[in-house]
Amino acid sequence: YVIGQANGEWIANYAIKNKMVNDSQAGLLIMTMDTVSSCVPRAQGEMDKFTEVANSFPKSRIFKADYDGTTDKGNQVSAATFTAHPEIKKWLVTGANEEGTIGAVRALETAGLDKNACVVGLGGYMAKDEFKTPKGSAMKAAAYFSSESVGRESVTVLLSAIAGKTPKMETAVDAVIVTPENYKQVMGKYAE
């Protein structure tokens, strides 16, 4: 949920800064993975924070598309959504994982909608390659969480259980939004 909130807040602020909230040609696509229990709260966090921050963005211009976590399926459901809504020319896209959002970037490019789009990934591990493209990318940011922090939290839970303590049933790691301007500094060796 926390990681989703980071994405939702960033993309809401992007929409506000770029005057997309009251632009009838702007729409938000939240890519969901409703069959993956860890991804459901991510999408909910994205929706909750986006609608809190950009609270006058019309709900009628917020769309959801479910996919299976792959780039290919992310591309398919995004393309179908873009095709079904020709009135939307400026897309904001966020999703449950990085692969799906990369699929959305490719769908935007194919549809010729990438120049006025903003995609926010989740993970940073594929977004970093988009940030390196000389021509630019619709991928403008990603919620980065390091594998080290995920591993560290996992080991803490495991050690707690081994010690006979009842571990927390849920552990959330913080996310830092990375952009083409800061990803090398934030991600360090993982930016390569």
Backbone as JSON, one array per atom type, in Angstrom:
{
  "sequence": "YVIGQANGEWIANYAIKNKMVNDSQAGLLIMTMDTVSSCVPRAQGEMDKFTEVANSFPKSRIFKADYDGTTDKGNQVSAATFTAHPEIKKWLVTGANEEGTIGAVRALETAGLDKNACVVGLGGYMAKDEFKTPKGSAMKAAAYFSSESVGRESVTVLLSAIAGKTPKMETAVDAVIVTPENYKQVMGKYAE",
  "N": [[0.82, -1.2, 0.0], [1.9, 1.26, 0.81], [3.94, 1.72, -1.06], [2.41, 1.98, -3.36], [1.03, 4.3, -2.66], [3.11, 6.17, -2.78], [3.58, 6.26, -5.55], [1.04, 7.11, -6.43], [0.85, 9.65, -5.24], [3.01, 10.99, -6.47], [2.31, 10.96, -9.21], [-0.1, 12.32, -9.12], [0.72, 14.86, -8.3], [2.25, 15.46, -10.54], [0.21, 15.61, -12.45], [-1.18, 17.84, -11.5], [0.81, 19.86, -11.63], [1.22, 19.92, -14.39], [-1.15, 20.83, -15.35], [-3.24, 18.99, -15.85], [-5.39, 18.08, -14.44], [-7.92, 19.33, -14.79], [-8.15, 19.04, -17.47], [-9.87, 17.92, -20.14], [-8.91, 16.07, -21.91], [-7.19, 14.45, -20.57], [-6.4, 11.44, -18.87], [-6.35, 8.86, -16.35], [-4.79, 5.77, -16.0], [-4.87, 2.99, -14.05], [-3.08, 0.22, -13.6], [-3.88, -2.97, -12.66], [-3.36, -5.91, -10.64], [-5.23, -8.08, -9.77], [-5.26, -10.73, -8.94], [-3.01, -11.22, -7.51], [-2.01, -11.17, -4.33], [-0.22, -9.38, -2.99], [-0.14, -7.27, -4.71], [-2.62, -6.07, -4.88], [-3.04, -4.17, -2.71], [-1.16, -2.27, -3.55], [-2.19, -1.09, -5.92], [-4.51, -0.05, -4.81], [-3.44, 1.8, -3.03], [-2.29, 3.55, -4.87], [-4.58, 4.57, -6.15], [-6.01, 5.68, -3.95], [-4.23, 7.69, -2.94], [-3.79, 9.25, -5.22], [-6.41, 10.25, -5.75], [-6.81, 11.64, -3.41], [-4.83, 13.67, -3.44], [-5.04, 14.88, -6.03], [-7.74, 15.84, -5.97], [-9.86, 16.93, -7.45], [-9.81, 15.72, -9.87], [-11.69, 14.2, -12.33], [-13.6, 11.3, -11.6], [-14.63, 9.9, -13.68], [-12.68, 9.87, -15.57], [-10.82, 8.1, -14.75], [-9.39, 5.02, -15.1], [-9.24, 1.43, -14.94], [-7.23, -1.44, -15.53], [-6.77, -4.83, -15.64], [-4.07, -7.12, -15.37], [-1.58, -9.74, -15.88], [0.93, -9.39, -14.79], [2.98, -9.48, -16.61], [5.02, -7.99, -19.19], [4.02, -8.2, -21.78], [1.22, -8.72, -21.43], [0.59, -6.44, -20.0], [1.03, -4.56, -21.98], [-0.99, -5.32, -23.79], [-3.46, -4.91, -22.32], [-3.25, -2.21, -21.78], [-3.1, -1.06, -24.35], [-5.63, -1.8, -25.27], [-7.23, -0.28, -23.55], [-6.44, 2.34, -24.23], [-7.29, 2.41, -26.88], [-10.04, 2.08, -26.53], [-10.75, 4.49, -25.48], [-10.64, 7.02, -27.15], [-10.98, 9.7, -26.73], [-9.24, 10.47, -24.79], [-6.18, 11.93, -24.78], [-3.92, 12.44, -23.39], [-2.24, 10.57, -21.34], [-1.94, 9.36, -18.02], [-0.25, 6.95, -16.29], [-0.03, 4.23, -14.08], [1.06, 1.35, -12.24], [0.94, -2.08, -10.98], [3.34, -3.42, -11.07], [6.67, -3.21, -12.46], [7.06, -4.4, -14.98], [4.51, -4.42, -16.22], [4.03, -1.66, -16.51], [6.02, -0.98, -18.29], [5.08, -2.31, -20.51], [2.86, -0.67, -20.96], [4.16, 1.71, -21.67], [5.25, 0.96, -24.15], [2.85, 0.49, -25.53], [1.75, 3.06, -25.56], [3.65, 4.33, -27.18], [3.27, 2.94, -29.6], [0.67, 3.74, -30.2], [1.11, 6.37, -30.69], [0.89, 8.17, -28.61], [2.72, 8.77, -26.69], [4.23, 11.14, -26.3], [2.8, 13.02, -24.81], [2.36, 11.75, -22.45], [2.58, 10.26, -19.16], [4.17, 7.88, -17.4], [4.47, 5.95, -14.5], [6.6, 3.79, -13.03], [7.03, 0.77, -11.04], [9.31, -0.21, -8.99], [11.72, 0.35, -10.35], [13.76, -1.07, -11.56], [13.49, -1.59, -14.28], [12.74, 0.84, -15.26], [15.02, 2.39, -15.08], [16.44, 1.81, -17.4], [14.78, 2.94, -19.31], [15.11, 5.59, -18.62], [17.6, 6.09, -19.61], [17.42, 6.32, -22.35], [18.16, 8.17, -25.23], [16.22, 9.59, -26.7], [14.25, 10.04, -24.91], [11.45, 9.06, -22.83], [8.12, 7.9, -22.14], [8.05, 6.97, -19.63], [8.36, 8.46, -16.74], [9.0, 8.34, -14.07], [9.62, 6.21, -11.19], [8.66, 4.14, -8.46], [11.04, 3.28, -6.32], [12.34, 0.56, -4.6], [14.72, -0.93, -2.65], [16.28, -4.08, -3.18], [17.86, -4.91, -1.17], [16.73, -3.74, 1.16], [14.28, -5.05, 1.22], [15.14, -7.7, 1.52], [16.49, -7.46, 3.98], [14.37, -6.83, 5.74], [12.92, -9.2, 5.47], [14.69, -11.1, 6.55], [14.78, -10.17, 9.18], [12.15, -10.7, 10.03], [12.18, -13.5, 9.79], [14.24, -14.21, 11.63], [13.04, -13.34, 13.97], [10.87, -15.1, 14.15], [12.27, -17.52, 14.43], [13.4, -17.09, 16.9], [11.27, -17.52, 18.48], [9.44, -15.53, 18.77], [6.47, -13.73, 17.91], [6.22, -12.74, 14.73], [5.61, -9.62, 12.96], [2.73, -9.56, 10.95], [2.55, -8.22, 8.61], [4.8, -6.39, 6.67], [6.05, -3.39, 5.54], [8.03, -1.88, 3.07], [9.74, 1.17, 2.52], [9.39, 3.38, -0.27], [11.23, 5.18, -2.69], [10.86, 7.79, -4.9], [12.17, 7.64, -8.08], [13.66, 9.41, -10.77], [14.61, 10.47, -14.12], [16.48, 12.37, -13.43], [17.45, 11.81, -10.83], [17.91, 9.07, -10.43], [20.4, 7.67, -10.58], [21.86, 8.55, -8.37], [20.13, 7.81, -6.24], [19.7, 5.02, -6.63], [22.24, 3.98, -6.81], [24.61, 1.42, -7.24], [22.69, -0.2, -8.38], [21.63, 1.19, -10.45], [22.98, 0.75, -12.76]],
  "CA": [[0.0, 0.0, 0.0], [2.78, 2.43, 0.95], [4.61, 1.92, -2.35], [1.37, 2.51, -4.24], [0.78, 5.69, -2.28], [4.2, 6.99, -3.31], [3.3, 6.46, -6.97], [-0.17, 7.91, -6.57], [1.15, 11.04, -4.9], [3.89, 11.59, -7.47], [1.6, 11.18, -10.48], [-1.1, 13.36, -8.86], [1.44, 16.14, -8.35], [2.6, 15.67, -11.95], [-1.02, 16.05, -13.12], [-1.46, 19.21, -11.05], [1.86, 20.73, -12.18], [1.07, 20.01, -15.84], [-2.51, 21.3, -15.62], [-4.0, 17.88, -16.43], [-6.54, 17.73, -13.59], [-9.15, 19.81, -15.41], [-8.01, 18.87, -18.92], [-10.79, 16.84, -20.55], [-8.18, 15.09, -22.72], [-6.29, 13.7, -19.69], [-6.98, 10.32, -18.15], [-5.47, 8.04, -15.52], [-4.94, 4.32, -16.07], [-4.23, 2.23, -12.98], [-2.96, -1.18, -14.0], [-4.05, -3.78, -11.46], [-3.11, -7.37, -10.68], [-6.16, -8.47, -8.72], [-5.05, -12.11, -8.5], [-1.76, -11.28, -6.74], [-2.39, -10.53, -3.06], [0.66, -8.26, -2.64], [-0.31, -6.18, -5.67], [-3.91, -5.41, -4.67], [-2.88, -2.93, -1.95], [-0.39, -1.28, -4.32], [-3.12, -0.37, -6.79], [-5.41, 0.72, -3.95], [-2.66, 2.94, -2.55], [-2.17, 4.49, -5.99], [-5.88, 5.21, -6.32], [-6.33, 6.49, -2.77], [-3.38, 8.87, -2.84], [-4.06, 10.11, -6.38], [-7.69, 10.95, -5.59], [-6.65, 12.56, -2.28], [-4.0, 14.82, -3.83], [-5.68, 15.52, -7.2], [-9.12, 15.51, -5.6], [-10.87, 17.39, -8.41], [-9.68, 14.94, -11.11], [-12.96, 13.47, -12.45], [-13.56, 9.82, -11.51], [-15.0, 9.37, -15.01], [-11.47, 9.77, -16.39], [-9.92, 7.14, -14.1], [-9.67, 3.69, -15.65], [-8.43, 0.32, -14.41], [-7.06, -2.58, -16.43], [-6.11, -5.91, -14.91], [-3.12, -7.9, -16.17], [-0.98, -10.86, -15.15], [2.28, -9.08, -14.32], [3.96, -9.54, -17.69], [5.09, -6.84, -20.09], [3.13, -8.46, -22.91], [-0.17, -8.53, -21.01], [0.49, -5.02, -19.68], [0.9, -3.9, -23.27], [-2.3, -5.64, -24.36], [-4.56, -4.26, -21.62], [-3.08, -0.77, -21.95], [-3.5, -0.74, -25.73], [-7.09, -1.92, -25.34], [-7.8, 0.87, -22.84], [-6.19, 3.53, -25.04], [-8.16, 2.31, -28.06], [-11.43, 2.24, -26.09], [-10.97, 5.87, -25.02], [-9.94, 7.94, -28.06], [-11.12, 11.07, -26.23], [-8.09, 10.74, -23.92], [-4.96, 12.13, -25.57], [-2.82, 12.63, -22.43], [-2.41, 9.49, -20.37], [-1.17, 9.14, -16.8], [-0.34, 5.49, -16.09], [0.72, 3.62, -13.0], [0.68, -0.05, -12.19], [1.29, -2.94, -9.84], [4.75, -3.81, -11.18], [7.43, -2.5, -13.5], [6.85, -5.03, -16.29], [3.26, -3.93, -16.8], [4.14, -0.26, -16.92], [6.84, -0.97, -19.51], [4.12, -2.66, -21.56], [2.07, 0.53, -21.23], [5.03, 2.64, -22.41], [5.3, 0.5, -25.54], [1.52, 0.7, -26.12], [1.64, 4.5, -25.82], [4.48, 4.61, -28.35], [2.6, 2.37, -30.78], [-0.51, 4.55, -30.47], [1.51, 7.76, -30.93], [0.43, 8.97, -27.47], [3.78, 8.81, -25.68], [4.82, 12.47, -26.08], [2.02, 13.73, -23.8], [2.02, 10.76, -21.43], [3.44, 10.1, -17.99], [4.06, 6.55, -16.81], [5.27, 5.78, -13.29], [6.85, 2.37, -12.79], [7.08, 0.32, -9.66], [10.49, -1.05, -8.81], [12.88, 1.08, -10.84], [14.73, -1.95, -12.2], [13.36, -1.45, -15.73], [12.64, 2.27, -15.54], [16.37, 2.94, -15.24], [16.81, 1.68, -18.81], [13.99, 3.95, -20.02], [15.71, 6.89, -18.31], [18.85, 6.21, -20.36], [17.19, 6.46, -23.78], [18.43, 9.55, -25.66], [15.02, 10.26, -27.21], [13.29, 10.2, -23.83], [10.47, 7.99, -22.67], [6.92, 8.24, -21.37], [8.35, 6.57, -18.25], [8.9, 9.67, -16.12], [9.42, 8.08, -12.69], [9.3, 4.88, -10.65], [8.84, 3.95, -7.02], [12.17, 2.36, -6.16], [12.59, -0.04, -3.29], [15.91, -1.74, -2.86], [16.21, -5.5, -2.84], [18.53, -5.04, 0.13], [15.79, -3.45, 2.25], [13.3, -6.14, 1.23], [15.84, -8.84, 2.11], [16.75, -7.16, 5.39], [13.1, -6.98, 6.46], [12.59, -10.63, 5.45], [15.57, -11.77, 7.52], [14.33, -9.74, 10.51], [10.95, -11.48, 10.33], [12.6, -14.89, 9.96], [14.96, -14.33, 12.9], [12.05, -13.17, 15.03], [10.14, -16.37, 14.23], [13.2, -18.53, 14.95], [13.58, -16.78, 18.32], [10.03, -17.83, 19.18], [8.58, -14.35, 18.85], [5.47, -13.65, 16.85], [6.6, -11.62, 13.84], [4.53, -8.82, 12.37], [2.15, -10.28, 9.82], [2.78, -7.41, 7.41], [5.94, -5.48, 6.73], [6.11, -2.55, 4.34], [9.28, -1.16, 2.86], [9.53, 2.48, 1.93], [9.8, 3.58, -1.65], [11.74, 6.5, -3.06], [10.57, 8.03, -6.31], [13.34, 7.95, -8.9], [13.38, 10.06, -12.05], [15.85, 10.54, -14.9], [17.41, 13.3, -12.79], [18.03, 11.36, -9.55], [17.97, 7.62, -10.24], [21.77, 7.18, -10.35], [22.21, 8.86, -6.99], [19.29, 7.04, -5.32], [19.84, 3.58, -6.83], [23.64, 3.57, -6.69], [25.07, 0.35, -8.15], [21.55, -0.82, -9.05], [21.27, 2.03, -11.59], [23.8, 0.37, -13.92]],
  "C": [[0.87, 1.26, 0.0], [3.48, 2.75, -0.38], [3.62, 2.5, -3.36], [1.06, 3.96, -3.94], [1.86, 6.62, -2.82], [3.97, 7.28, -4.79], [2.1, 7.36, -7.18], [0.06, 9.38, -6.28], [2.0, 11.7, -5.97], [3.12, 11.91, -8.75], [0.49, 12.22, -10.31], [-0.44, 14.74, -8.92], [1.88, 16.48, -9.77], [1.37, 16.21, -12.7], [-1.35, 17.5, -12.75], [-0.47, 20.18, -11.7], [1.68, 20.95, -13.68], [-0.36, 20.34, -16.28], [-3.38, 20.23, -16.31], [-5.27, 17.55, -15.64], [-7.85, 18.13, -14.25], [-9.12, 19.74, -16.93], [-8.85, 17.67, -19.35], [-10.11, 15.79, -21.42], [-7.22, 14.24, -21.88], [-7.04, 12.6, -18.95], [-5.92, 9.57, -17.37], [-5.8, 6.57, -15.72], [-4.17, 3.72, -14.9], [-4.26, 0.77, -13.39], [-2.95, -2.04, -12.74], [-3.67, -5.24, -11.72], [-3.94, -7.97, -9.54], [-5.99, -9.9, -8.22], [-3.77, -12.28, -7.69], [-1.96, -10.47, -5.46], [-1.5, -9.34, -2.69], [0.47, -7.06, -3.56], [-1.63, -5.42, -5.48], [-3.76, -4.13, -3.85], [-2.07, -1.87, -2.68], [-1.33, -0.43, -5.16], [-4.08, 0.48, -5.96], [-4.7, 1.95, -3.4], [-2.5, 4.0, -3.63], [-3.46, 5.29, -6.15], [-6.19, 6.16, -5.16], [-5.53, 7.78, -2.73], [-3.62, 9.82, -4.02], [-5.33, 10.92, -6.16], [-7.67, 11.9, -4.38], [-5.93, 13.83, -2.72], [-4.62, 15.59, -5.0], [-7.19, 15.33, -7.07], [-10.19, 16.04, -6.55], [-10.73, 16.69, -9.77], [-10.95, 14.08, -11.22], [-12.78, 11.94, -12.42], [-13.89, 9.19, -12.86], [-13.8, 9.25, -15.94], [-10.4, 8.92, -15.71], [-10.34, 5.74, -14.54], [-8.76, 2.66, -14.98], [-8.37, -0.77, -15.47], [-6.26, -3.63, -15.69], [-5.22, -6.71, -15.86], [-2.44, -8.92, -15.29], [0.45, -10.61, -14.67], [3.34, -9.09, -15.39], [3.92, -8.27, -18.53], [4.11, -7.0, -21.24], [1.67, -8.19, -22.54], [-0.41, -7.07, -20.61], [0.3, -4.19, -20.93], [-0.5, -4.1, -23.84], [-3.43, -4.88, -23.67], [-4.47, -2.74, -21.73], [-3.55, -0.35, -23.34], [-5.01, -0.8, -25.87], [-7.77, -0.72, -24.67], [-7.62, 2.14, -23.66], [-7.1, 3.56, -26.26], [-9.62, 2.58, -27.68], [-11.76, 3.68, -25.69], [-10.2, 6.87, -25.89], [-10.05, 9.4, -27.62], [-9.95, 11.47, -25.32], [-6.83, 10.79, -24.79], [-3.71, 12.24, -24.69], [-3.02, 11.63, -21.3], [-1.42, 9.59, -19.21], [-1.34, 7.66, -16.51], [0.52, 5.08, -14.91], [0.24, 2.19, -12.85], [1.23, -0.8, -11.0], [2.72, -3.47, -9.9], [5.38, -3.1, -12.37], [7.16, -3.08, -14.89], [5.6, -4.5, -16.97], [3.35, -2.5, -17.28], [5.05, -0.1, -18.15], [5.96, -1.35, -20.7], [3.26, -1.47, -21.95], [2.88, 1.56, -22.0], [5.06, 2.25, -23.88], [3.95, 0.71, -26.24], [1.29, 2.17, -26.44], [2.44, 4.88, -27.06], [3.8, 4.14, -29.63], [1.4, 3.22, -31.19], [-0.17, 6.01, -30.78], [1.08, 8.7, -29.81], [1.51, 9.21, -26.42], [4.3, 10.21, -25.36], [4.1, 13.25, -24.98], [1.61, 12.81, -22.66], [3.02, 10.78, -20.29], [3.16, 8.74, -17.38], [4.98, 6.51, -15.59], [5.37, 4.28, -13.02], [6.86, 2.04, -11.31], [8.21, -0.68, -9.51], [11.76, -0.31, -9.21], [13.86, 0.25, -11.64], [14.62, -1.98, -13.71], [13.28, 0.02, -16.13], [14.01, 2.88, -15.79], [16.83, 2.85, -16.69], [16.04, 2.67, -19.67], [14.61, 5.33, -19.81], [16.97, 7.14, -19.14], [18.63, 6.46, -21.85], [17.36, 7.92, -24.2], [17.18, 10.3, -26.11], [13.98, 10.52, -26.12], [12.26, 9.09, -23.84], [9.25, 8.54, -21.93], [7.09, 7.84, -19.91], [9.07, 7.74, -17.58], [9.44, 9.43, -14.71], [9.1, 6.64, -12.33], [9.48, 4.91, -9.15], [9.91, 2.89, -6.86], [12.21, 1.86, -4.72], [13.71, -1.02, -3.49], [15.68, -3.18, -2.44], [16.88, -5.74, -1.49], [17.56, -4.78, 1.28], [14.71, -4.52, 2.35], [13.92, -7.37, 1.9], [16.08, -8.66, 3.6], [15.49, -7.35, 6.23], [12.7, -8.45, 6.55], [13.4, -11.4, 6.48], [15.15, -11.41, 8.95], [13.1, -10.54, 10.94], [11.32, -12.93, 10.61], [13.31, -15.09, 11.3], [14.03, -14.18, 14.1], [11.27, -14.47, 15.24], [11.02, -17.47, 14.83], [13.39, -18.34, 16.46], [12.31, -17.03, 19.13], [9.1, -16.65, 19.36], [7.57, -14.4, 17.71], [5.83, -12.46, 15.96], [5.37, -10.84, 13.38], [4.02, -9.56, 11.14], [2.32, -9.51, 8.51], [3.96, -6.49, 7.66], [5.97, -4.7, 5.43], [7.48, -1.89, 4.26], [8.95, 0.18, 2.2], [9.99, 2.5, 0.48], [10.27, 5.02, -1.82], [11.44, 6.68, -4.54], [11.87, 8.41, -7.02], [12.87, 8.51, -10.24], [14.67, 10.05, -12.86], [16.92, 11.42, -14.23], [18.1, 12.72, -11.55], [18.28, 9.86, -9.43], [19.38, 7.09, -9.97], [22.19, 7.4, -8.9], [21.43, 7.96, -6.02], [19.57, 5.54, -5.41], [21.28, 3.08, -6.7], [24.01, 2.51, -7.7], [23.92, -0.31, -8.9], [21.06, 0.0, -10.25], [21.99, 1.63, -12.86], [23.03, -0.53, -14.88]]
}
